[in-house]
Amino acid sequence: MTDHMVRVFVNASGVDVPAGATALDAVRALDEDMAREVDDAKRLITDSRGLPIDPTTPMVAGSILRLVMNRAGTNNEEHASS
């Protein structure tokens, strides 16, 4: 990764992450407990439209993420591919 930081938004809160950071890195920058819930498949990361995305999705400046409870009980990869 580089020293260049990009501003992304997680649940309407702006966070700065290094260019090339993942969606999960952005969540972790906001709240470590929420990131752990994503790791444990208790929460899903969605894009600005509410569509599930893979936690390893690279962030770009202005990315908008939302966290939702995982009601299906599947991991992100299974949910995103359906």
N, C-alpha and C positions, 0 to 999 in steps of 0.2 A: 504494500500500500504506500501511498504517498503522503506528504505533509499537507496537501491541499484538502481543505475541509468543504463539505457540501451541507447545505441546510435541508433537512427533510422534516416531515411532520408526522408524528405518531399520536393518534387520538387528539388531534388539534394542538398538540404541543410541539413547538419547534425544537429540534435537537441538531447539533452539528456532529457529523461523523466524517471520518476520513473518506476521500474519494475511493470507490471500490468496496466500501463496506456493504454488508448484506442487510436484508430486511431485519433479520434477527439481531444484528449488531445495533441497528437503529432502535429497536425495542429495548435492548439491553442498556443503551445510552439513556433511555428515559426511566426504565424501571427494571431492575434485576429480577424482582419477583415475577413480573409479567413474562419476562424472557424465559424464566424457568417453567412457567405454565405452558408456554409454547413448546418448549423441549419435551414436556410431559404430556403433550397433546390435549391439554385442558383448554387451550385457547388456540384460535387460528389467526393468522395475519391475513388481512384482506387489503385490496387496493382501494382507491377512492370510490370505486363503483360498488364495493362490497363483495367482490369476487376473490376467493381464496388465492393466495400466491404462495410459492415455495419460500421458506425462510431464507434460502440461500440466494434469492434474487438480489442482484446488485442494485444499489441505490444510486440515483442521479439527483442533482439539485432540484428541489421542489417535489420530490416523491411524497405521496400522501398515503399513509398506512392507518388502518384501524384494527383494533383487536376485538375479537368477538369470542364468546364462549363456544367451545366445540361440542355441540349437542349430538352430533353423529357419533362421537367417540372414535373417529378415525384420525390418523395422522395427517399432516398437511399434504404430503405427496399423494396419498390415496384420494383425498377430497378434491385436490386441484385437478386431478386427471379425470374425474368423472364428469 
